[in-house]
């Protein structure tokens, strides 16, 4: 292995160890898992995402994880959502909500696939970048904190 390969492998390994959650995440996911079947849908490098997910305290609440790197297509493409729906047992689209922080992949993908979308707008928290889409999207819901999700669904 070359030095560059060693550094790259180490970098991916270290990124995979970072699995910090927002303060409300455990409580919100636990509450939702009591009534809903949860699936994590993510664009990213499989080794990093799988390691992060496995190291989190919420992984056991999720039915499955769909990672773009593993399936060869990313959100917002319909094929990504085809795979996610297949893994969920092909529920009616009217019974699914896509929650995400990216207008261009999560929200555009959900709306394009014909499912309701909830934009987790992180701009006020200081952790999100200003996001925009062309044309502007109108998700059914918009939240600024994970806690805001519970009244919408329970």
KOLGU-66511 format. One record per residue (C-alpha): residue number from 1; residue in one letter; y, x, z. Coordinates in pm, whole numbers. Layout:
# KOLGU-66511
<NUM "A" <Y X Z>>
...
This chain:
# KOLGU-66511
<1 "X" <0 0 0>>
<2 "X" <351 113 -70>>
<3 "X" <632 122 183>>
<4 "X" <794 -178 11>>
<5 "X" <470 -377 41>>
<6 "X" <435 -283 408>>
<7 "X" <793 -386 483>>
<8 "X" <751 -712 292>>
<9 "X" <429 -799 473>>
<10 "X" <585 -720 811>>
<11 "X" <894 -927 726>>
<12 "X" <682 -1232 636>>
<13 "X" <478 -1186 954>>
<14 "X" <792 -1173 1171>>
<15 "X" <949 -1475 1000>>
<16 "X" <630 -1668 1067>>
<17 "X" <670 -1606 1440>>
<18 "X" <1006 -1783 1447>>
<19 "X" <931 -2144 1526>>
<20 "X" <1231 -2255 1729>>
<21 "X" <1287 -2628 1750>>
<22 "X" <1598 -2833 1802>>
<23 "X" <1629 -2947 2163>>
<24 "X" <1529 -3308 2092>>
<25 "X" <1244 -3229 1852>>
<26 "X" <950 -3248 2092>>
<27 "X" <1059 -3577 2245>>
<28 "X" <1148 -3741 1913>>
<29 "X" <832 -3629 1732>>
<30 "X" <614 -3736 2024>>
<31 "X" <775 -4081 2027>>
<32 "X" <742 -4124 1651>>
<33 "X" <381 -4007 1648>>
<34 "X" <289 -4299 1874>>
<35 "X" <377 -4547 1598>>
<36 "X" <380 -4352 1273>>
<37 "X" <164 -4112 1077>>
<38 "X" <367 -3793 1034>>
<39 "X" <343 -3541 753>>
<40 "X" <547 -3223 723>>
<41 "X" <672 -3164 368>>
<42 "X" <831 -2824 312>>
<43 "X" <942 -2593 38>>
<44 "X" <868 -2236 128>>
<45 "X" <626 -1949 152>>
<46 "X" <291 -2070 281>>
<47 "X" <220 -1776 514>>
<48 "X" <555 -1822 687>>
<49 "X" <547 -2201 704>>
<50 "X" <186 -2225 824>>
<51 "X" <243 -1966 1094>>
<52 "X" <566 -2134 1212>>
<53 "X" <401 -2474 1217>>
<54 "X" <90 -2353 1399>>
<55 "X" <307 -2182 1660>>
<56 "X" <516 -2490 1729>>
<57 "X" <463 -2732 2014>>
<58 "X" <472 -3033 1779>>
<59 "X" <207 -2941 1520>>
<60 "X" <-62 -3156 1681>>
<61 "X" <148 -3469 1614>>
<62 "X" <132 -3424 1236>>
<63 "X" <-144 -3554 1012>>
<64 "X" <-95 -3278 755>>
<65 "X" <148 -3028 605>>
<66 "X" <235 -2998 236>>
<67 "X" <384 -2663 135>>
<68 "X" <532 -2606 -208>>
<69 "X" <394 -2252 -229>>
<70 "X" <39 -2383 -186>>
<71 "X" <57 -2668 -435>>
<72 "X" <266 -2496 -702>>
<73 "X" <552 -2745 -711>>
<74 "X" <852 -2799 -487>>
<75 "X" <1063 -3090 -375>>
<76 "X" <1239 -3272 -539>>
<77 "X" <972 -3290 -813>>
<78 "X" <760 -3604 -818>>
<79 "X" <439 -3398 -824>>
<80 "X" <521 -3269 -475>>
<81 "X" <548 -3627 -350>>
<82 "X" <231 -3724 -538>>
<83 "X" <44 -3465 -330>>
<84 "X" <207 -3576 -6>>
<85 "X" <120 -3940 -73>>
<86 "X" <-237 -3851 -164>>
<87 "X" <-275 -3670 168>>
<88 "X" <-135 -3971 352>>
<89 "X" <-387 -4203 187>>
<90 "X" <-140 -4339 -70>>
<91 "X" <60 -4577 151>>
<92 "X" <300 -4827 -5>>
<93 "X" <627 -4650 -83>>
<94 "X" <811 -4919 112>>
<95 "X" <638 -4795 428>>
<96 "X" <746 -4430 397>>
<97 "X" <1068 -4261 505>>
<98 "X" <1161 -3910 393>>
<99 "X" <1366 -3735 662>>
<100 "X" <1524 -3407 562>>
<101 "X" <1827 -3185 582>>
<102 "X" <1857 -3097 213>>
<103 "X" <2030 -3341 -15>>
<104 "X" <1910 -3158 -325>>
<105 "X" <1539 -3140 -237>>
<106 "X" <1449 -3382 46>>
<107 "X" <1687 -3668 -22>>
<108 "X" <1698 -3638 -402>>
<109 "X" <1319 -3612 -407>>
<110 "X" <1267 -3913 -182>>
<111 "X" <1513 -4132 -368>>
<112 "X" <1376 -4018 -704>>
<113 "X" <1025 -4103 -588>>
<114 "X" <1131 -4451 -482>>
<115 "X" <1113 -4410 -105>>
<116 "X" <1380 -4454 158>>
<117 "X" <1551 -4136 269>>
<118 "X" <1725 -4027 586>>
<119 "X" <1959 -3732 557>>
<120 "X" <1964 -3515 869>>
<121 "X" <2321 -3391 826>>
<122 "X" <2341 -3062 1018>>
<123 "X" <2698 -2974 922>>
<124 "X" <2852 -3073 1258>>
<125 "X" <2593 -2879 1455>>
<126 "X" <2698 -2558 1284>>
<127 "X" <2341 -2495 1167>>
<128 "X" <2369 -2659 827>>
<129 "X" <2557 -2567 515>>
<130 "X" <2780 -2803 328>>
<131 "X" <2542 -2984 100>>
<132 "X" <2619 -3172 -215>>
<133 "X" <2442 -3319 -513>>
<134 "X" <2552 -3411 -859>>
<135 "X" <2567 -3707 -879>>
<136 "X" <2628 -3779 -509>>
<137 "X" <2331 -3941 -340>>
<138 "X" <2331 -4240 -111>>
<139 "X" <2042 -4208 132>>
<140 "X" <1956 -4525 319>>
<141 "X" <2023 -4350 651>>
<142 "X" <2226 -4053 772>>
<143 "X" <2184 -3894 1116>>
<144 "X" <2354 -3600 1285>>
<145 "X" <2104 -3554 1570>>
<146 "X" <1729 -3611 1586>>
<147 "X" <1784 -3864 1866>>
<148 "X" <1963 -4084 1611>>
<149 "X" <1633 -4133 1430>>
<150 "X" <1460 -4325 1707>>
<151 "X" <1679 -4638 1704>>
<152 "X" <1633 -4661 1327>>
<153 "X" <1253 -4666 1351>>
<154 "X" <1155 -4806 1689>>
